Amino acid sequence: MDARLTNAWRMTVNEKKFIETALASDLRIDGRNPLEYRKITIKFGREDGSSEVQLGQTHVMGYVTSQLVQPYRDRPNEGSLSIFTEFSPMADPSFEPGRPGESAVELGRIIDRGLRESRAVDTESLCVLAGKLVWAIRIDLHILDNGGNLIDAANIAALAALLTFRKPECTLEGEDGQQVIVYPPEVKEPLPLIVHHLPIAVTFAFFNSEHTMVVDPNHNEEAIIRGRMTITVNANGDICAIQKAGGLGVTQSDIMRCLRLASRNAESITKKIKDAVESYNTERALRKIKRLTTPVAVNVNVSGDVRELENNFFVHKGISELSRDKMERLKLESEERCTNQSNDIDGGLRSSEQGGTSRREGNATNFLGGPSSWNISTQ
């Protein structure tokens, strides 16, 4: 709560009363309804396992890495999942560099509790060699801009990064089957993580004893809140975790109301994450096809315009760079010119058989073959 207290010291009394008066009339200073979320934007980097989430003015980046380590003794067949947070002073003047503060520790624990206790990630699939080697998954969350409600934004960034992360494929070889071979992505395609469901964190803020409540509080609203509750729930309505902070008490009816609202928001947020991940996977597949496509050279031993056509379009030109219409048009032109040259040769042969002295010397054409098929071999 140290960041919230720092924000409260910077605000004037008039600003605080203005926010409280607006909330009493079911209005918010950014124009939203009390139960309305800010706009969510999800982007991905060029590397697998990196995400960038913007929730209003809040900006969070997530990055997932993996490493082969020894498993815990009590769980020899399961990998591990850990979360680390970094609060940069560039995101908020109240954040200090170095050792994580109370807010950073609290943020990491809330997201970690929602992911691990709900067993959203299949940790047993991370086992490579039972009792000796397992994959340790690490999620790094970097706060780039603090616009309020860091928990929800960081949770979305962690889920988006997990869904796009791929770990290297491993096999066991050797005489005793204890030798682990880790293949680079150029040799074997990396494998995605097995994620059973998406635990979505939804944060509610309470301001006074009159049960004034809003969802997704912004930076200014967090400066005057008296209580906060974060509910982690998936799209099926299963409760993964609940965390209550602040001194203001919450009634049972308010908790049940928050659970219903959290379940409804979890469905829409889950759909946004899945749509963004699907678009990323499609773009990734297109990049892979473009990278694996090799230039194809067609050997055509002809003279004149046909040789010029070869130099212009086929030499050092990949099949992926030619559209279907161009290929069909080029094929038709090549066949037509070959037919004309064949007719000329036949005419010359017939004239020679009839005893004529005219012969096409020096212009004889030897056509070996054209681009009869356009097969692209990809792995």
C-alpha positions in Angstrom: 0.0 0.0 0.0 3.0 2.3 0.0 2.4 3.5 -3.5 -1.2 4.3 -2.7 -0.2 6.4 0.3 2.4 8.3 -1.8 -0.3 9.1 -4.3 -2.6 10.4 -1.6 0.1 12.8 -0.3 0.5 14.3 -3.8 -3.3 15.0 -4.2 -5.0 18.1 -2.8 -8.0 18.1 -0.6 -10.2 19.5 -3.4 -9.2 16.8 -5.8 -10.1 14.1 -3.3 -13.5 15.6 -2.6 -14.2 16.1 -6.2 -13.6 12.3 -6.9 -15.7 11.3 -3.9 -18.6 13.6 -4.9 -18.5 12.2 -8.4 -18.5 8.7 -7.2 -21.5 9.4 -4.9 -23.4 10.3 -8.1 -22.2 7.1 -9.9 -19.8 9.1 -12.1 -16.0 8.8 -12.5 -13.5 11.4 -13.5 -12.5 9.5 -16.7 -16.1 9.3 -17.9 -16.7 5.6 -17.1 -19.5 3.9 -15.3 -18.7 2.5 -11.9 -18.6 -1.1 -13.3 -16.9 -0.4 -16.6 -13.5 -1.6 -17.5 -10.9 0.5 -19.4 -9.8 -0.4 -22.9 -7.5 -3.4 -23.0 -4.8 -3.6 -25.7 -2.6 -6.7 -26.1 0.5 -6.8 -28.2 3.3 -9.3 -28.7 7.0 -9.0 -29.5 8.9 -10.8 -32.2 10.1 -13.5 -29.7 7.8 -16.1 -28.3 6.7 -15.5 -24.7 6.8 -11.7 -24.7 3.6 -9.6 -24.3 2.7 -6.0 -23.8 -0.6 -5.0 -22.2 -2.1 -1.6 -21.9 -5.1 -1.0 -19.6 -6.0 2.6 -20.0 -2.9 4.5 -18.9 -1.4 1.4 -17.2 1.4 -0.3 -19.2 2.9 -3.7 -18.3 5.2 -6.0 -20.2 5.5 -9.7 -19.5 8.4 -12.0 -20.6 8.6 -15.8 -20.0 11.8 -17.8 -20.0 12.6 -21.5 -19.2 15.6 -23.3 -17.7 16.4 -27.0 -17.0 16.8 -27.4 -13.2 16.5 -30.2 -10.6 13.0 -30.7 -9.2 11.9 -30.3 -5.6 12.2 -33.4 -3.6 8.6 -33.6 -2.6 7.6 -33.2 -6.3 10.1 -35.0 -8.5 7.8 -35.2 -11.5 6.7 -31.6 -11.7 8.3 -28.4 -13.0 8.1 -25.1 -11.3 6.5 -21.7 -12.0 7.8 -18.5 -10.5 6.8 -14.8 -11.0 9.1 -11.8 -10.5 8.0 -8.2 -10.7 10.0 -5.0 -11.4 8.8 -1.6 -10.5 10.7 1.1 -12.4 10.9 4.7 -11.1 10.0 5.7 -14.7 6.6 4.2 -14.2 5.8 6.1 -11.0 7.9 8.4 -8.8 6.8 6.4 -5.8 8.7 3.3 -7.0 12.2 3.0 -5.9 14.9 1.0 -7.7 16.6 -2.0 -6.1 14.9 -4.2 -3.6 11.2 -4.8 -4.4 8.8 -2.9 -2.2 5.6 -3.9 -0.5 3.5 -3.3 -3.7 5.8 -5.4 -5.9 5.8 -8.3 -3.5 2.0 -8.1 -3.1 1.5 -8.0 -6.9 3.6 -11.0 -7.5 1.9 -13.1 -4.8 -1.6 -12.3 -6.0 -0.8 -13.4 -9.6 1.3 -16.4 -8.4 -1.6 -17.5 -6.1 -4.1 -17.4 -9.0 -1.9 -19.3 -11.4 -0.4 -22.0 -9.1 -3.2 -22.8 -6.7 -5.7 -23.2 -9.5 -3.1 -25.3 -11.4 -3.7 -23.4 -14.6 -0.4 -24.6 -16.0 0.2 -28.3 -16.3 3.5 -28.6 -14.3 3.7 -32.4 -14.8 4.2 -31.8 -18.5 7.3 -29.8 -17.7 9.1 -33.0 -16.4 12.0 -34.2 -18.7 13.7 -36.8 -16.5 11.9 -37.7 -13.3 13.8 -36.7 -10.2 16.6 -35.2 -12.2 15.6 -32.5 -14.7 12.5 -30.5 -15.1 11.6 -27.2 -16.8 11.5 -24.1 -14.5 9.2 -21.4 -16.0 9.9 -17.9 -15.0 7.6 -14.9 -15.6 9.1 -11.4 -15.4 6.6 -8.6 -15.2 7.9 -5.1 -15.9 5.8 -2.1 -14.9 6.3 0.6 -17.6 3.6 3.1 -16.6 1.4 3.1 -13.5 -2.1 4.3 -14.4 -3.8 2.3 -11.7 -4.9 -1.3 -11.2 -1.5 -2.9 -11.8 -2.8 -6.3 -10.7 -5.3 -6.8 -13.5 -2.9 -5.5 -16.2 0.0 -7.6 -14.9 -2.2 -10.7 -14.7 -3.3 -10.3 -18.4 0.3 -9.8 -19.4 1.4 -13.0 -17.6 -1.3 -15.0 -19.3 -0.7 -13.7 -22.7 3.0 -14.4 -22.4 2.4 -17.9 -21.2 0.1 -18.7 -24.1 2.7 -17.6 -26.7 5.7 -19.2 -25.0 7.3 -22.3 -26.4 9.9 -24.5 -24.7 12.6 -26.4 -26.6 11.8 -30.0 -27.4 13.8 -32.7 -25.5 14.5 -36.4 -26.0 16.2 -39.0 -23.9 19.0 -41.0 -25.6 22.0 -43.0 -24.6 22.4 -46.6 -23.6 20.6 -46.1 -20.2 18.2 -43.5 -21.6 19.5 -40.9 -19.1 21.1 -38.5 -21.7 18.9 -35.4 -22.3 19.2 -33.9 -25.8 17.8 -30.3 -26.1 17.1 -29.4 -29.7 17.4 -25.8 -31.0 14.3 -24.4 -32.8 16.0 -24.7 -36.2 16.1 -28.5 -35.8 12.8 -29.2 -34.0 9.8 -27.0 -33.5 9.5 -25.8 -29.9 6.4 -26.9 -27.9 3.8 -24.7 -26.3 2.9 -25.0 -22.6 -0.2 -26.8 -21.6 -2.6 -24.3 -20.0 -5.9 -25.7 -18.8 -7.7 -22.4 -18.1 -7.1 -18.7 -17.8 -7.4 -17.3 -14.2 -8.5 -13.7 -14.7 -7.9 -11.2 -11.9 -10.7 -8.6 -11.4 -10.0 -5.8 -8.9 -12.8 -3.8 -7.0 -12.2 -0.7 -5.0 -14.3 0.5 -2.0 -14.3 4.1 -0.8 -16.6 4.5 2.2 -19.0 2.8 4.5 -21.9 3.4 2.1 -20.7 0.6 -0.1 -19.5 2.8 -3.0 -17.7 0.4 -5.3 -16.0 0.6 -8.6 -14.2 -1.9 -10.8 -10.8 -1.3 -12.4 -9.7 1.8 -10.3 -7.4 4.2 -12.0 -4.4 6.0 -10.5 -6.3 8.9 -8.9 -9.1 6.6 -7.5 -6.5 4.4 -5.9 -5.2 7.4 -3.9 -8.5 7.7 -1.9 -9.7 4.1 -1.7 -10.3 2.6 1.8 -10.4 -1.0 0.7 -9.7 -3.3 -2.2 -10.6 -6.8 -3.2 -9.2 -8.8 -6.1 -11.1 -11.9 -7.3 -9.3 -14.3 -9.6 -11.9 -16.4 -11.6 -11.9 -18.2 -14.9 -14.4 -18.1 -17.8 -16.2 -21.1 -16.3 -17.0 -19.2 -13.1 -14.5 -21.2 -11.0 -13.0 -19.1 -8.1 -9.2 -19.4 -8.2 -8.3 -16.9 -5.4 -9.6 -14.0 -3.4 -7.5 -11.3 -1.8 -8.8 -8.5 0.4 -6.7 -5.5 1.3 -7.4 -2.4 3.3 -9.2 -1.7 6.6 -12.8 -1.2 5.3 -15.1 -4.2 5.9 -17.1 -5.8 3.1 -20.5 -7.4 3.6 -21.5 -10.8 2.3 -23.9 -9.3 -0.2 -21.1 -7.1 -1.6 -18.8 -10.2 -1.9 -21.5 -12.1 -3.8 -22.1 -9.1 -6.1 -18.4 -8.9 -6.8 -18.2 -12.6 -7.6 -20.9 -12.2 -10.2 -19.3 -9.2 -11.8 -15.9 -10.8 -11.8 -17.2 -13.9 -13.6 -18.9 -11.7 -16.2 -15.7 -9.7 -16.8 -13.6 -12.8 -16.9 -15.5 -14.1 -19.9 -14.9 -11.0 -22.0 -11.2 -10.6 -21.0 -10.6 -14.3 -21.8 -12.0 -13.8 -25.2 -9.8 -10.8 -25.8 -6.7 -12.8 -24.8 -7.5 -15.8 -26.9 -8.3 -13.6 -30.0 -5.0 -11.8 -29.6 -3.0 -15.1 -29.2 -4.7 -16.6 -32.2 -3.8 -13.6 -34.3 -0.2 -13.9 -33.1 0.0 -17.6 -33.9 -1.3 -16.9 -37.4 1.3 -14.2 -38.0 4.0 -16.5 -36.6 3.0 -19.3 -39.0 3.2 -16.9 -41.9 6.7 -15.7 -40.8 7.8 -19.3 -40.6 6.6 -20.1 -44.1 8.3 -17.0 -45.5 11.5 -17.9 -43.8 11.5 -21.5 -45.0 10.7 -20.6 -48.6 13.8 -21.0 -50.7 14.5 -19.4 -54.1 13.8 -21.7 -57.1 15.7 -21.4 -60.4 14.2 -22.8 -63.5 16.6 -24.0 -66.2 15.3 -22.9 -69.6 17.8 -23.1 -72.5 16.3 -20.7 -75.0 17.3 -17.6 -76.9 15.8 -14.2 -77.6 12.9 -12.9 -75.6 12.3 -16.2 -73.7 15.8 -16.0 -72.2 15.1 -12.3 -71.2 11.9 -13.5 -69.5 13.9 -16.1 -67.6 16.4 -13.4 -66.4 13.6 -11.0 -65.4 11.4 -13.3 -63.4 12.9 -16.7 -62.6 16.5 -16.2 -61.7 17.0 -15.4 -58.0 13.2 -15.0 -57.5 11.4 -17.1 -54.9 8.1 -18.7 -55.7 6.5 -17.0 -52.7 7.2 -13.6 -54.3 5.1 -14.4 -57.4 1.3 -14.2 -57.3 -0.9 -16.9 -58.8 -2.0 -14.6 -61.6 1.6 -13.8 -62.6 2.6 -17.4 -62.6 -0.3 -18.4 -64.8 0.3 -15.5 -67.2 4.0 -16.3 -67.4 3.2 -20.0 -68.0 0.8 -19.2 -70.8 3.3 -16.8 -72.5 6.0 -19.4 -72.3 3.9 -22.1 -73.8 2.7 -19.7 -76.6 6.2 -18.7 -77.5 7.4 -22.3 -77.5 4.5 -23.2 -79.8 5.5 -20.4 -82.2 9.1 -21.5 -82.2 8.1 -25.1 -82.8 6.0 -24.1 -85.8 9.0 -22.1 -87.2 11.2 -25.1 -86.8 8.7 -27.4 -88.4 8.3 -25.0 -91.3 12.1 -24.9 -91.8 12.3 -28.7 -91.8 9.5 -29.0 -94.3 11.2 -26.5 -96.7 14.5 -28.4 -96.4 12.8 -31.6 -97.3 11.3 -30.0 -100.4 14.8 -29.2 -101.7 14.9 -25.5 -100.6 18.2 -24.0 -99.7 16.8 -21.7 -97.0 17.8 -22.9 -93.5 17.6 -21.2 -90.1 21.3 -21.3 -89.4 22.5 -19.9 -86.1 19.0 -19.4 -84.7 18.1 -23.0 -83.9 16.2 -23.3 -80.6 16.6 -26.1 -78.2 13.8 -25.9 -75.6 14.4 -28.3 -72.8 11.3 -27.6 -70.6 9.4 -25.0 -68.8 8.0 -24.5 -65.3 5.5 -27.3 -65.4 4.8 -27.4 -61.7 5.1 -25.1 -58.7 5.5 -27.2 -55.7 6.7 -25.6 -52.5 8.3 -27.9 -49.9 8.0 -26.7 -46.4 8.7 -28.5 -43.2 
